[in-house]
Amino acid sequence: MLIYADGLPRRSQLNARVAAPGFVTKTAPDDIFPGGQVPFYCVDFIIEGDGFLEIDGRHYAISAPAVFLQHPAWHLRYGPTTTWTELYLVYQADAGAALFERLGIEAAAVPTWPLLNTTRIMPLIHTLMDMIRTEISEGPADRLDSLCQQLITEALLLADDKPTTGPHNAVRAIRNHLELNPAIDPDYPELARSHGLSYSHFRRIWKDTYGDSPGVWLASLRMSKACRLLTQSHHSITDIAHQCGYADPLYFSRRFATLIGTSPSAYRASMHKVYLNPTGN
């Protein structure tokens, strides 16, 4: 899915104009970019899966979560080893060159790095993916430009992070999986086992790292997603409940009221009122 945003109007020029943000799940060997130069700039976020990147004969292994850059000066070849889920931000040549210069990204820059701390960056990724899913096709695209630039900035701030230990990496990988699939009820013992951890060890590291249990954390993640969809989309409350992992819309409404303090419909009405009349006059 993607948005052709280049032709959408803007109210300001504060942020670089993103041409085409989108996301896709790719499978080898069909979706391997065969090699060559691209006429645009692009920042790619690998959210799940692994693969490779080749630039001018240099080979880089990529394992999610990670980011890599595409620059018109590079000869590129890249793709998944088996499958990966990729969020990409495409910028036309002029806008991309200005953005890369402003952020200090040069053609000689390190082209890929892992995202070792996703606490700040994954909510931005999911907000952007929700905007893409709602297929924004009209109106000013300033919020889209701002979100993409904020996402790139956060990724650059993570470029110098140091790796953590194996078990913590495993827990981080499980968290990334949950963030990418909030609508699926997880089998925590199986997730722990598949990442080389016992269930008790997984829960202990999770609690020490994030403060809450996985279940409490997931409920909060789902409600954050619900709040975004209620504010930014016209999806029905039933559709939003399903997207957030609740098969029963009535149960979703009760959980929402318990955790947020009001019903989904009342929350949507209050947020629309704020956006339509921010001064309250």
Secondary structure, 3 states (H helix, E strand, C coil): CECCCCCCCCCCCCCCCCCEEEEEEEECCCCCEEEECCCCEEEEEEEEEEEEEEECCEEEEEECCEEEEECCCCCEEEEEEEEEEEEEEEECHHHHHHHHHHCCCCCCCCCEEECCCCCCHHHHHHHHHHHHHCCCCCCCCHHHHHHHHHHHHHHHHCCCCCCCCHHHHHHHHHHHHHHHCCCCCCCHHHHHHHCCCCHHHHHHHHHHHHCCCHHHHHHHHHHHHHHHHHHHCCCCHHHHHHHCCCCCHHHHHHHHHHHHCCCHHHHHHHHHHHHHCCCCC
